[in-house]
């Protein structure tokens, strides 16, 4: 299957952004919750989505029924058996969104991308074009 090289580059930049945010969250919240017994410790795998306390990533949606349309929904999971209080989770999401907002220009210079609230979720919206060349 052919995948446009600019789409590959966009996805790689998006993945790198979320890996950086995951790394920062792991530093800030180390020891805040006990790690799920079936979850490898931080750095135990080649992919930070598969180890440590957090799994944060983007999930693309075409935005049907959404106020903001298409974009990447920011998903955050805390790998613990403990109950994470809703206000604590909301704080984690807000912190994650601030980190993403601050780093979008670094990973996507010249693109108009922003993180907005869309209902109960946060979403990256804006210029997802692949250009003309």
N, C-alpha and C positions, 0 to 999 in steps of 0.2 A: 504494500500500500504506500502510495506517495504521500509524503507530508511536506508541505511548503517549508523551506529552510528558515524563513522568517518566523513562522509559527513555532518551529523547533526552538529557535533562539528566544522567542517570547516566553515559551514554557520553561526553558532553562533558567531565564532570569527570574521568573515568578517562583520557581522552586528554590532558587538561591535566596531570594528575599525571605521566604517562609522558613527556610532552614536557619537563617540568621536570627529571625524573631524567635524561633524555637530555642535557639542557643541562649539568647538573652533571658527568656522566661525561665529556662532551666537554672541559670545562674541566680536570678532574683528569687526564685521560689524553692530552691533546693531545701529539702527536708520539711517543707510546709505540710505535705501530706505523705503518708506511707505509700510507696510504690505498690501497684497491684502485683500479687505474687507471681503471676504468669508473664509479667512484663520485664524484658531485659533492662538492666540499668543503663544509665546514660552512657553513650559511646560504645555500647556492646555490639551494635550492628553498624553496617555501612550507611544506613539511612536513619537520620534522626526522627523520622516519622514512626519508626518501629521500636524505639527504645526511649527510656527516660520517662519523666512524669507527664510530659505534654505531647500532644499530636495536634499541630496547627497546620492548616492547609486550605487551599482554595478549591472550591467546587463550582465549575461553570454551570450557569443556568441561562436559558433563553429568556427567562423573566416573564413567562405567561402568568397573568394575574398579579404581577408585581407593580408597585408604584414606580419603581426606578428602572424597570426593563432588564435587559440582559446584563450579565456581569459575573463576577466570581464571588460567591458567598464565602465568607470567612468562617471556617469550622474550627472549633477548639474542643479538644477532649482532654480530660484530666484522668490519667491512668491510675486510679486508686479505687479501693473498695469503700473508702470513707465517703460519707455524704458531704458534698461540697455545697455549702449554703448558697442559695440563689444570689444573695447580695455579694458574696465572695466571687462567685462565677461571673457576675456582671462586672465586678471590678477587674477581674482577669481579662475579660473581653475588652473592656475600655482600654486597659493597658496595652493589650495586643494591637488594637486598632491604632492607638497613638504611635506605637513602634512601626507599624506598617505605613501609616501616613508619612512619618518622618523619613522613611527609606524609599518610598516610591520614586522620587526624583533621581536618586542614586542608581536604581536598577532600571528605570525607564526614563532617561533624560529626554526632554522635548515632547513627551507625551502628556496629554491632558487626562490623567487618571486621578481618581479620588475615592476615598472610602466614605460611604454614606450609610445611614441607618435605613433599612428597608423592612418595615414591619418590626418583627422581633429580631431580625438578623442584621449583620453588617455585610456590605457588599462593595467590591471594587467595581467602579463603573468608569466609562469614558472611552477614550480612543484605543480600540483594539485592532485598528486597521493594519494591514501588512505593507502598506505603501504601494507605489506604482512601479518600482524596479525589482 
